[in-house]
Amino acid sequence: MPGYGQVERTDMHIYFAHPCFNDSQQKLKKEFLKKLRGALESTSYGKAVGIVDPFDYTPNIEGNRETKIKLSRTVKEACLKMLDECDIIVALVDGNDTGVAFEAGYAHAVNIPIILVSGTSCDDANAMLIGAAKERVDNILNDGQMEKLARMLEWYYLSKERYLHEPGKN
């Protein structure tokens, strides 16, 4: 596994911004990633797409105040580096996590397209997140909705490959 902020190379990177601090968030993340990887593998481009989960590359420091303060800049810098190397961000808006909002705001500022996803409804997200998003997908664990997301990602992948530029810039 690469070090902090070092992402393995694929043709297209999806940055998955999400909270993962309690059992229900961890369960949702696990199920989401399993379904997303399955949906991507059923496409012809799936092997060329990498999913970047920042929790795989940085320590979860939110539970310990002293550690959080000590490592906060390191985690921020690692996450921003990973975002800079990504082509698109998929942001899980459930839980109103300020880290997800920060990552999505940064992505928007540097013209990385944002797709919002929710286990229920993206309409409950902050208005600025909704306004910054290119797309929104509700009920993301539903198989039909996951296929919808996979088709969106396929469009971004094919656009990038065909036009040799980064698609969907803000």
C-alpha positions, 0 to 999 in steps of 0.5 A, spaced: 500 500 500 502 506 498 504 511 503 500 517 506 497 521 500 500 516 494 495 513 490 496 507 486 495 509 478 490 507 474 487 510 468 481 514 472 481 515 479 475 516 483 475 520 490 470 517 495 469 522 500 465 520 506 464 519 514 467 513 517 467 514 524 462 509 527 459 502 526 453 504 521 458 509 517 463 503 516 457 498 514 455 503 509 462 504 506 463 497 506 456 495 502 457 502 498 464 500 495 462 492 494 456 494 490 460 500 486 466 495 485 461 490 482 458 495 478 464 497 475 467 490 474 461 489 470 463 494 465 469 494 459 472 500 463 472 497 470 479 495 471 481 502 469 478 505 474 481 506 481 477 508 487 481 512 492 478 511 499 482 516 504 481 512 510 486 507 506 491 512 506 491 516 512 489 514 519 483 515 522 484 521 528 477 523 529 477 519 536 483 522 539 483 529 540 491 530 541 492 525 535 487 529 531 491 536 533 498 533 532 496 529 525 491 534 522 495 538 517 499 531 515 492 528 514 489 534 510 495 535 506 495 527 504 487 528 502 489 534 498 494 531 494 490 525 493 484 529 491 489 533 486 490 526 483 483 524 482 479 525 476 472 525 479 469 525 487 463 521 489 461 524 496 457 521 500 453 526 504 449 522 509 451 525 516 453 532 514 460 531 515 464 537 515 470 533 512 466 531 506 464 538 505 471 540 505 473 535 500 467 537 495 469 544 496 476 543 495 474 539 489 470 544 486 475 550 487 480 546 483 475 544 477 474 536 479 467 534 478 463 532 484 457 527 484 453 527 490 450 520 493 446 518 499 443 512 502 437 516 502 436 523 499 441 528 497 436 533 497 438 533 505 445 536 503 447 543 504 445 547 499 452 549 497 454 542 496 448 541 492 450 547 487 457 544 486 455 537 484 454 535 477 450 529 479 446 527 485 444 519 486 439 518 491 438 511 495 445 509 492 445 502 495 439 500 491 442 496 485 438 500 479 441 507 483 448 503 483 448 502 475 446 509 474 452 511 478 456 506 474 453 509 467 455 516 470 462 514 471 463 510 465 461 517 461 466 521 465 471 515 463 470 515 456 470 523 455 476 523 458 479 517 454 476 520 447 477 527 448 484 527 452 482 532 457 479 532 464 471 532 463 466 535 466 470 541 469 466 546 473 
